[in-house]
Amino acid sequence: MRRKRFLCMAAVVLTVLFCCAFSSKEVHAASSARLSKKSVTMTAGEKYRLRMRNIPKNATVIWTSSNERRATVSPRGVVRAKKAGTVKIRATAAYRQNGKEKTARLSCRIKIRDYKSVKGKKIKMSTKNTEVIITLNGSKAAADLVELPKQLSSGEATTRDYEIGDFGYWNDGPDLAIFYDDIYKKTIVRVIPLGHASSGAEALAHEKGKVRLELVK
C-alpha cells in the first residue's frame, strides 16, 4: 500500500512539473510576434492570406514583396502568386507595448509553381435529356476544375459580361453556371470565365434535376 501511494504521489509531482515546464514554454512563445506561416507553396494564380500573430490590435503592419513580378501582397497580407519562382514576403509591425515603442520584422518564403493549362480541353455537361460540350479556357480556375474536388482558384479576372454558352464560376456561392439565355444585359455577380459551349446551351433552359460534368478524353 505504501509503495502504491508513493507511486501515485510521484506521478502527480511529475505531472505538475511537466505541466509547469510546458506552460512556461507556451508563455514564452506567445510573447513573441510571429507570422501564421514561415513558408508556403502556391500555384500561380492562387491567393493566400498571411497574418501577424501576438501583436496588439492597434499595431501598424506594412507588407512588402521581394519580387512583385512573382508575387504581390496587399495591405492586409493577402499574397497573390503570379509567376513560378521563390519570393519573400516581409511584414514589419510597429506598436507600443508596456510604454515602449517596438518593431517586429518577419518574413515568409513563398515557393510558386506554374499550373498546367487545360486550354482547349473539353468537358461534357449532361442532364437527363441534354448534353453540351464545353471547351475550357487557359485560366488557373479551369485547370483546377479538371482536378475536382480541388478548390477552384479565386484569383482570376472576373467579368459581368456574358454570351449564351459561356461557362463560369463565382467564389461567393461557390457555384458553376452555364448561360442559356441573354435576357439580362449583365450578370448580377462577377463571374470567373472557365470556357464556352459553341452550341446546345439553349436546350438547358427547360432542364431540371441533376447536372453531370465529366472530362472528355
Residue pairs with C-beta under 8 A, 6 or more apart in sequence:
30 54
31 54
32 54
33 52
33 53
33 54
33 55
33 93
33 104
33 106
34 52
34 53
34 54
34 106
35 50
35 51
35 52
35 53
35 91
35 106
35 107
35 108
36 50
36 51
36 52
36 53
37 50
37 108
38 108
38 109
39 108
39 109
39 110
39 111
40 48
40 50
40 79
40 108
40 109
40 110
40 111
41 110
41 111
41 112
41 113
42 48
42 71
42 79
42 81
42 110
42 111
42 112
42 113
43 81
43 112
43 113
43 114
43 115
43 140
43 153
44 81
44 82
44 83
44 84
44 112
44 113
44 114
44 115
44 140
45 81
45 82
45 115
45 139
45 140
45 141
45 153
45 155
45 156
46 80
46 81
46 140
46 153
46 155
47 78
47 79
47 80
47 81
47 153
47 154
47 155
48 78
48 79
48 81
49 76
49 77
49 78
49 79
50 63
50 73
50 77
50 78
50 79
50 89
50 91
50 108
51 77
52 59
52 61
52 77
52 91
52 93
52 104
52 106
55 61
55 93
55 95
55 104
56 95
56 96
56 97
58 95
59 93
59 94
59 95
60 93
60 94
60 95
61 77
61 91
61 92
61 93
62 75
62 91
62 92
62 93
63 73
63 74
63 75
63 76
63 77
63 89
63 90
63 91
64 73
64 89
64 90
64 92
65 71
65 72
65 73
65 79
65 87
65 88
65 89
65 90
66 87
66 88
66 89
66 90
67 85
67 87
69 82
69 83
70 81
70 82
70 83
70 84
70 85
70 86
70 87
70 110
70 112
71 79
71 80
71 81
71 82
71 83
71 87
71 89
71 110
71 112
72 79
72 80
72 82
73 79
73 80
73 89
74 80
77 91
79 89
79 110
80 155
81 110
81 112
81 155
82 112
83 112
83 114
84 112
84 113
84 114
85 112
86 109
86 110
86 111
86 112
87 109
87 110
87 112
88 107
88 108
88 109
88 110
89 107
89 108
89 110
90 105
90 106
90 107
91 104
91 105
91 106
91 107
91 108
92 103
92 104
92 105
93 103
93 104
93 105
93 106
94 101
94 102
94 103
95 101
95 102
95 104
96 102
115 140
115 143
115 144
116 143
117 138
117 143
118 136
118 138
118 142
118 143
118 145
118 146
119 136
119 137
119 138
119 142
120 135
120 136
121 135
121 136
121 146
121 215
121 216
122 133
122 134
122 135
122 136
122 215
122 216
123 133
123 134
123 136
123 145
123 146
123 195
123 213
123 214
123 215
123 216
124 131
124 132
124 133
124 134
124 212
124 213
124 214
124 215
124 216
125 131
125 132
125 133
125 134
125 167
125 178
125 197
125 204
125 211
125 212
125 213
126 132
126 211
126 212
126 214
127 204
127 207
127 209
127 210
127 211
127 212
128 207
128 209
129 203
129 207
130 200
130 203
130 204
130 207
131 200
132 178
132 197
132 199
132 200
132 201
132 203
132 204
133 197
133 198
133 200
133 216
134 167
134 178
134 194
134 195
134 196
134 197
135 195
135 196
135 197
135 198
136 142
136 145
136 146
136 194
136 195
137 193
137 194
137 195
137 196
139 153
139 156
139 192
139 193
139 194
140 153
140 155
140 156
141 152
141 153
141 154
141 156
141 169
141 192
141 194
142 194
142 195
143 153
144 150
144 151
144 152
144 153
145 152
145 169
145 176
145 194
146 215
152 169
152 171
152 174
152 192
153 192
154 171
154 192
156 192
156 193
157 192
157 193
158 170
158 190
158 191
158 192
159 187
159 190
159 191
159 193
160 186
160 187
160 189
160 190
160 191
161 186
161 187
162 168
162 179
162 182
162 186
162 187
162 191
163 179
163 182
163 196
164 179
164 180
164 181
164 182
164 201
164 202
165 178
165 179
165 196
165 197
165 198
165 199
165 200
165 201
166 178
166 179
166 193
166 195
166 196
167 176
167 177
167 178
167 179
167 193
167 194
167 195
167 196
167 197
168 176
168 177
168 178
168 179
168 191
168 192
168 193
168 194
169 175
169 176
169 177
169 191
169 192
169 194
170 177
170 189
170 190
170 191
170 192
171 192
172 189
176 194
176 213
177 191
178 197
178 201
178 204
179 201
180 201
180 202
180 203
180 204
180 205
181 202
181 205
